[in-house]
Amino acid sequence: SPFGRYLDDLEQSYTESRKVRVIDRNIWELNWPTARNLSLPREDLEKTGLFDEKFRVTCEDQDLAHRARRVGIGFLYNEEITCLHNDQAGELVRYCRFQRRGAHDTVRLCAKYPDVHGGSPLISANGYLTLRESPILWATKLAKRFLSADAVMAALFRSVAICERGHLPERALRRLYRMLIGLGIFRGWRDGLKTLERERAV
């Protein structure tokens, strides 16, 4: 499907972005592992500690990687090992829902490691409005707030489905996919901010 091809391209670009340098044939040093294809010797896991269960959907692997780096543990990626990972997110609505839950956890990761993630573009693109921001960013966030409402999102999903059935060119469909995924992330980010605020108020 057009969205399936879009996801394949996203996955490939993410895999490439995690590679730091070649170690050997098909072996790369990796900056961020993912829990879906991760193994560690027991003694390394005892040094890093187990996954932080406050991360409910995503970021538990990045959190582990931060702790591993602090004790001198690195990660390798072997391109010859095939990982079949069925995350049940190969459909647009489900994928956007997953991204919303993932953004919720990403807020926690950025707050836990402000020295590393404090300048993340996600923070400025999805955080609360501030007086220091440009009028364009204000307008963008206000538009996201309106467009990410449940009723509006449902209408947008229906519109994209119609566009897919009408064989809209994939370049145009991909813009729509990016917009809907971005709206899911926006909602999840705001949800995550509220969760942190409640926890800090206790």
Buried (B, 14 or more C-beta within 10 A) or exposed (E): EBBEEBBEEBEEEEBEEBEEEEBEEEEBBBBBBBBEBEEBEEEEBEBBEEBBEBBEBBBBBBBBBBBBBEEEBEBEBBEEEEEEEEEEBEEBBEBBBBBBBBBBBBBBBBBBBEEEBEEBEBBEBBBEEEEEBEEEBEEBBEEBBEBBEEEEBEEBBEEBEEBBEEEBEBEEBBEBBEBBBBBBBBBBBBBBBEBBEEEEEE
